[in-house]
Each structure stands twice: as C-alpha cells, then as structure tokens.
Amino acid sequence: MKRRLFSLVMVPLLLFSANAAAAEEKEEDWHDETMYFLMTDRFMNGDRSNDEQTDNNDPSAYQGGDFKGIQDELEYLQELGMTSIVISPVFENEAGAYHGYSITNYSKMNSQFGSGQELAALVASAHEKNIRVIVEFPATRVSTEHVWLDDAQKVDWFTEASIAQEPAWLGEMALLNTANPDVQSALVEAAVKLADETGIDGYFFSGASAAEPRFWTKFNESLPELHLIGEMSGASMQEAAAYEEAGLDAVTSSWLQEPIREQFATVDRSSEEVKELLLEEQNVLSDPLAAVHKADSALADRFTLDMASENMFPGARWRMALTYMYTAPGTPAILYGSEIAQNGESGPDSHGLMNFRTDQELVDYIKQIAVLRQDLPALRRGSYEPLYEEDGMSVFKRQYEDETIVVAINNTGETQNITISAAELDEEKELRGLLNGDMSRAADGSFTIILDREEAEIYALAEKTGVNYAFIAAMLAVWIVFVIFLYLVWKRGKKAAKSS
C-alpha cells in the first residue's frame, strides 16, 4: 500500500517536472488497453434464478457465474486498472459445458449466464465506467450436438462431425468447414446480430489461426466499428501478420507465452529470447502495440503451477512477469484469478471460482503498475529499446514524444548493480523511480541502477531537482507551530495547577 500511495502522489509531480506527455488527453483507440479475460461461470454469481445446472460440489459442472455477477464486480475491475474485459463464449452450449466452447446454437444465448438483455445491461454499465466489453467467439469448432449437424443440407458445413480435442477435457467436437462461404455467412450473421443487440465493443476469435486468413475478411467488412482479435494458436509471427492484413485488428502473441512463462517461473533465467521476439514484433506485425500478450490462458495450465514446480513464491514471480508485460510494447492481458495467483492444471482444476477475499498484496501491486501504465503514454505507445540484458536482469527504454521511461527488472537471485551509458539517455537529467522512489544521476558518463533481488523500478527521465526551499520552509513552519502549540498547552497546564 505504501508503494501504491507513493506512485499515486509522485507520478503527476514527476511528469509535470519532466515536461512529460502525460498531460495530453488520452486518445480513444485500442493502444491504451489493459485486458482482463474472465470465465463467466467462474467469476461471480449475481442471479440465483439461472442456476438450473449449477452443482458447487462438482468442479466440472456449472458453478453459477453469470452476466449479472460480472456487472456487480465492475468496480473491482475498474480499480484493478482494467480498461477492457473479454468474457467467455455466450452462446447456447451442451449440458454442463460451463466453459462455453461446446456451442450447440449460435442463435441462442446460454441461459446459465443470462439473457441478451442482461448482457446488454452489463455492457451499458461497463461503458459508464469506461470499460470495453469483448466477447469470445469460437468460430472453427462446435459441439457434436450442434443444430447444424441435424440438417442434412448442411453436411458440407463440417470437415469432421466428431473428433477428439486438445486439451482433452474439451472432449469430442465438430470442426466447421471454414472454406465454405455459407458457414462464413452464418457465423458473420450471428456476430452482427449479437453486436447489434448488446452493444459490445469487439470479438476475441479463439482458435482463429485454424481458419485461413481470408476467412476473417468478411467479419472485418461486416463489423467495421468493432475491435477484432484473433487467437494465434501455434501460428508463427509471420503467419499472424497475414491475419492482420486480412482484416483482424490484433492478434495474440502466442510465440511469447511460453518464453515469458519460462523466463519468470524462477530466477536467473535468460531474458534474451523475449527481448528478441519483442524486437521482431516491431518489424513483422502491422500493429505490434495492439498485439495481446498473455501468460495465462483458459486452455492451459496456470502459470502459477510453473512457479510451484520450481519451488518459487508465486507473488514475487507474478510481480516480475506482470511488470514486464505492463511496461513492454503490446497490450497486457491477464486471466481472471491471476491477480490472486490461482493455481491448477488445464481444465476444471485451473478454472476455480474467483476469490475476492484473498490476500490483497499482489492485487495492490497490479493496481499500482496499472496507474503507471495509464499515466505514462510511453508505456502504451512508445518505442522500445533494450539497454541491458543478462541472466534475468532486464533494462529497456520506452520513448514517446518528450517522455522517456526506463524500466529495470531484476529477475535474479541477488542484488544487481549495473551502469547505463549516459549517451543512451541524457546526462543533464536524472532517473526518478516511480515505484519505490529510487533515483540515479549520471556520473563519469553513466547512470547507475541498483536493484534488490526480485524487484523492479520504473524510472522517469526528468530534469534534475535542486533544493526545494519552499518545501523546507513549509516543514519548518509546521514544526514551529507545533512547538508553540506544545508550549501553550504546557503553560495552560502549569497555570491550572497553580490555581488548584
């Protein structure tokens, strides 16, 4: 809490003194987002009337979460610093499919989560809090009980009527024939209808790379005002660029997920691979700042499980990873429960109920770095330049207009003392820490950064501060008044003693 208060108080002062660009009005585009992926059924139960299939004694059954529950917790998400939420699929599903991927009808809503009107109410409430709502839309595979499979005229709408899926807990599913233009038209129609009726801001197309890039062009043409994100499962960065060109507004950086987890699951791991991938994104992707970076996902083991297997404390590991994701180029995204270090293997075990009453230390830290990300345009839109990389100690520079931010992350097991050439920054300025209040001035042509193990600092390059005489005078005045007050109290007490 002390750190968070320091950031909230000091950031505005430091930015103004550094003539930073934060004073500019935030532009309303998608480069300023921090995303929160949530599984509706596992988040919050706000309406008991739709709990028909709920069984809280069975982790593989519905647990009761719904649209009303999300709506009730919007203030929590706002305070956490989330500007967009991505909610799990909303269409009708086969019995027990709490995750939403086993779609049986694109024309109906999943009654376990609520109605279209309740989703619209959620969207309206979110917009009042400046939170955008994106709906996950599986468009390449559906339930083996999907209504289209019962239509003899739609046989060619599928390439497989039933095939085992990965991860295994998804069971058997049917694969849609995305090369069939009728399939595309039906899916686009469903997407347009839901958007028109609810006012959502975009779609997250899970498994998007399972279809050819051109499959998504019509979605873009029919939904020009919506933000369309494609999940690149196993696709290379070069392949992902083709999906952007075909009409998707952003892609997930699937190539980064495992390297980030590998780097931050423990200490003293090389950070070179992630650095090189981030540099490559700047040259390959059409819009690298919109690329979505995730460490956790609903279809994988929890990142916390990786940390546990390394016998590491999850809180510190998550702080390091999230600091990196919140300050590196791209759009940071976390899966619900990551802020409380939720654990579990892929499937129901990793889809535990959200606990809003757990230890708040990590939650408070996320709030702190979220404030910095929103207050510092360089962290959202700036250029990216690595300054130092060695065995888990990472230092990089983000620059936007007149604002320069330096991020230092010590993901090692011991205190690090490194120097950065003043030629990379400005010898006439100083580095002022916004997380912990650290400060560094150039000496002998270099800045020195000292960081304890498993700690991070975000520095603003600012004009050097001199002696603050006004502040000193104010403090002296306070002490003088306090001393006079004590003297008067003592004198009054002495007088009262004499009179008695």
FIBADREN-580602 format. One record per residue (C-alpha): y, z, x; residue in three letters. Coordinates in steps of 0.25 Angstrom, whole numbers, plus 2048, in hexadecimal, padded with zeros to 3 digits. Each point is the difference from the previous one (the first is absolute). Layout:
YZXALA...
//
This chain:
800800800MET80980380CLYS7FE7F2805ARG8037FA7F3ARG80D8077FELEU8047FC80EPHE7FE7F27FCSER8078017F3LEU80C806806VAL8017F980DMET7FC7F17FDVAL80D7FD7F8PRO80980680BLEU7F97F980BLEU8007F37FALEU80F8007FDPHE80380580ESER7F77F4805ALA8077F67F8ASN7F37FD7FAALA7FD7F67F5ALA7FA80A7F6ALA80E8017F9ALA7FD7F27FAGLU7FB7FF7F2GLU7F17FE800LYS7FC7F27FCGLU7F67FF7F4GLU7F57F9807ASP7F2803804TRP80280380EHIS80580F7FDASP7F38047F9GLU7F680C803THR7F47FE7F8MET7F680A7F9TYR7F27FA7FCPHE7FA8097F5LEU7F48007F8MET8048037F2THR7F38077FCASP80180A80CARG80F803800PHE8048087F3MET7FB8027F2ASN80C8007F7GLY7FA7FC7F3ASP7F38077FCARG7FE7F77F4SER7FB7F4808ASN7F5809807ASP7F47FA7F9GLU7F87FC80CGLN80580C809THR7F6809807ASP80680980AASN7F2804805ASN7FD7F2804ASP8087FB80CPRO7FC7F27FDSER8058017F1ALA80E7FF7FBTYR80880C803GLN80B7FE7F6GLY80C7FB807GLY8097F77F8ASP80E7F9800PHE80680C7F9LYS7FB80880CGLY8077F780AILE80C8007F8GLN80080F800ASP80080080FGLU80A7F6803LEU80A80B805GLU7F580480ATYR7FF7F2805LEU80F7FE801GLN80280D808GLU7F47FB809LEU8097F4803GLY7F87F57F9MET8087F47FBTHR7F47F97FBSER7F38047FAILE7F37F77FFVAL7F78047F5ILE7F17FD7FFSER7FC7F47F6PRO8048037F2VAL7F77F67F8PHE7F48047F8GLU7F4804809ASN7F18027FDGLU7FC80F7FDALA80280A80BGLY8087F6809ALA80B80A803TYR8057F780CHIS8047F57F7GLY7F97F4808TYR7F57FD7F6SER8087F97F6ILE7FA7FC7F3THR80C7FA7F9ASN80E7FB806TYR8058007F2SER7FF80F7FDLYS80580D807MET7F780B805ASN80180A7F5SER7FC80B809GLN80E7FE807PHE8087FE7F3GLY8067F47F9SER8097F5804GLY80C8077FAGLN7FD80D808GLU7FF7F780DLEU80E7FA7FBALA80580F7FEALA7FB80380ELEU8077F4806VAL80D8037F9ALA80080F805SER7FD7FB80EALA80C7F7800HIS80980B7FCGLU7FC80780DLYS8027F3808ASN7F17FF802ILE7F97F27FEARG7F27FE7FAVAL7F67F7805ILE7F27FE7F9VAL7F47FD808GLU7F97F37FAPHE7F27FC805PRO7FF7F17FEALA7F47FC807THR7F58097FBARG7FD8077F3VAL7F58087F9SER7F37FA7FCTHR8038037F2GLU80D7F8800HIS8027F97F2VAL8017F2807TRP7F2801805LEU7FC8007F1ASP8077F37FEASP7F67F4802ALA80D7F7802GLN80480980CLYS7F47FF809VAL8077F880AASP80B80C801TRP7F6807809PHE7FA7FE80DTHR7F780C7FFGLU7FC8077F3ALA7FB80C807SER80180480FILE80080D808ALA80D804805GLN80680780CGLU80380B800PRO7F28037F9ALA80680A7F6TRP8067F47F8LEU7F27FC7FDGLY7FE7F27FAGLU80B7F77FDMET8037F27FBALA8087F6809LEU80B7F87FALEU8007F1803ASN80F800805THR7FF7F1803ALA7FF7FE7F1ASN80E7FD7FBPRO7FC8067F2ASP7FD80D807VAL80D800807GLN8087FD7F3SER7F980B7F8ALA80380A80BLEU80F7FC801VAL8018017F1GLU7FB80E801ALA80980480BALA80C7FA7F9VAL7FD8077F3LYS7FE80E806LEU80D7FE808ALA8087FB7F4ASP7FB80C7F7GLU80280B80ATHR80B7FC80AGLY7F880380DILE8067FB80DASP7F47FA806GLY7F27FE803TYR7F680480BPHE7F57F6800PHE7F4807806SER7F77F7807GLY80A7F5800ALA7FA7FA80DSER7F37FD7F9ALA8077F47F9ALA8077F4807GLU80F802802PRO8037F57F7ARG7FA8087F4PHE80C809801TRP80B7F67FFTHR8007FF7F1LYS80180F7FFPHE80D7FF808ASN8057F57F7GLU7FD8077F3SER80580E805LEU80C7FD809PRO80780D7FDGLU7F4809804LEU7FC80480EHIS7F27FB803LEU7F880780BILE7F37FA805GLY7F5809806GLU7FA7F980CMET7F2805801SER7FB7FB80EGLY80A7F5801ALA8077FE80DSER80F800802MET8017F1801GLN7F87FF7F3GLU80980A7F9ALA80C7F8803ALA7FA7F47F8ALA7FF8097F4TYR80F804802GLU8037F1801GLU7F87FD7F3ALA80980A7F8GLY7FC80E803LEU80C809803ASP7F9809809ALA7F2803806VAL7F980C805THR7FE80280FSER7F18027FFSER7FF7FC80FTRP80980D803LEU7F880A7F7GLN7F480380AGLU80980080CPRO80980A7FAILE7F58097FCARG7F97FE80EGLU80D804807GLN80480C7F8PHE7F38067FCALA80180880DTHR80980180CVAL8017F880DASP7FC7F37FAARG8067F3804SER80C7FB7F8SER8007F3806GLU7F87F87F5GLU8098057F5VAL80C7FC808LYS7FB7F2803GLU7FD7FE7F1LEU80D8047FBLEU8077F780ALEU7F77F57FCGLU8038027F1GLU80F7FD803GLN7FC7F2805ASN7F57FD7F6VAL8038057F2LEU80B7FA7F8SER80580E7FCASP7FB80B809PRO80980A7FBLEU7FA7FF7F2ALA7F1801806ALA7F980C7FAVAL7FB80A80BHIS7F58097FBLYS7F780A807ALA7F88057F3ASP7FB7F77F5SER7F88027F3ALA7F47F8806LEU7FE80780DALA7FD80E806ASP80C809800ARG80880080DPHE7FF80F800THR7F07FE802LEU8037F980DASP80880C805MET7F680A7FCALA7F57F8807SER80980180DGLU80180F7FDASN80F7FF7FFMET80A8077F7PHE8047F67F5PRO80E8057FEGLY8057FC80EALA7F87F37FFARG8067FC7F3TRP80E804805ARG7FE7F780DMET7FB7F47F8ALA80A8017F4LEU80C80180ATHR7FB7F3807TYR7FE7F97F2MET80D8047FBTYR8087FC80CTHR7F97F3804ALA8047F37FAPRO7F97FD7F3GLY7FE8087F2THR7F980D802PRO7F68037F5ALA7F880D7FDILE7F48027F7LEU80180C7F6TYR7FB80C807GLY8037FC80ESER80C8097FFGLU7F680C7FFILE7F67FA80AALA7F67FD7F5GLN7F27FE806ASN7F37F97FCGLY7F77F4802GLU8037F37F9SER7FE8017F1GLY80180C7F6PRO80080A80CASP80D7FA805SER8067FF7F2HIS80280F7FEGLY80A8057F6LEU80E801805MET80380E803ASN80F8037FFPHE7FF80F804ARG7FA7FE80ETHR80780380DASP80E7FA800GLN8027FF80FGLU7FC7F1801LEU8077FD7F3VAL80D806805ASP7FE7F880DTYR7FE7F37F8ILE80D8037F8LYS80780280DGLN7FD7F2806ILE8027FA7F3ALA80E804800VAL8027FB80ELEU7FA7F27FCARG8097FF7F4GLN80C804807ASP7FE7F880DLEU8007F07FDPRO7FB7FE80EALA7F38067FCLEU7FE7F77F4ARG8077F3805ARG80280180FGLY7FA7F880BSER7F4806808TYR80080280FGLU7F5809807PRO80680880BLEU7F4808805TYR7F18007FDGLU7F6808808GLU7F38077FAASP8068057F3GLY80F802804MET8087F57F9SER80F7FE800VAL8067F47F9PHE80E7FB7FCLYS8057FC7F2ARG80D7F97FFGLN8087FB7F4TYR80F7FC801GLU80780B807ASP7F580A7FEGLU7F580380BTHR7F580A7FEILE7F680480AVAL7F28057FCVAL7F8809809ALA7F28047FCILE7F7809809ASN7F27FE7FBASN7FA80680DTHR7FA80E803GLY80C804809GLU80F801802THR8067F2804GLN80C7FE809ASN8047F2800ILE80C7F8804THR8067F37F9ILE80A7F7808SER80E8027FBALA8017F0801ALA7F78007F3GLU80A8097F9LEU80E804803ASP80380980CGLU80D8047F9GLU7F98057F4LYS7F680B7FDGLU7F38017F9LEU80180B7F5ARG7F38057F9GLY7FF7FF7F1LEU7F38087FELEU80180B80AASN80E7FF805GLY7FC7FC80EASP80B7F9809MET8007F780CSER80B7FA809ARG7FF7F680AALA7FF80580FALA7FE7F780CASP7FE7F47F7GLY7F68057F7SER7FE8097F3PHE7F580B801THR7F88037F4ILE7F780D800ILE7F68027F4LEU7F680A7FEASP7F27FC7FDARG7FE7FA7F2GLU80E8007FDGLU80A7F57FCALA80F7FE801GLU8097F57F9ILE80D7FE808TYR80D7FA7FCALA8087F980CLEU80E8077FDALA80D802807GLU80080C809LYS80580D7FATHR80A808807GLY80380F7FEVAL8028027F1ASN80D809801TYR8027FF7F1ALA7F28067FDPHE80180B80BILE80E8047FAALA7F98017F2ALA7F5808805MET80A809807LEU8088027F4ALA7F38047F8VAL7FD80A80ATRP80E806800ILE8008017F1VAL7F2807801PHE80580A80AVAL80C8037F8ILE7F78027F4PHE7F780A807LEU80D807805TYR8058027F2LEU7F38047FBVAL7FF80B80BTRP80E8047FELYS7FE8027F1ARG7F4808802GLY80780980ALYS80B8027F6LYS7F68037F5ALA7F980A809ALA80D808803LYS8048007F1SER7F38067FDSER
//
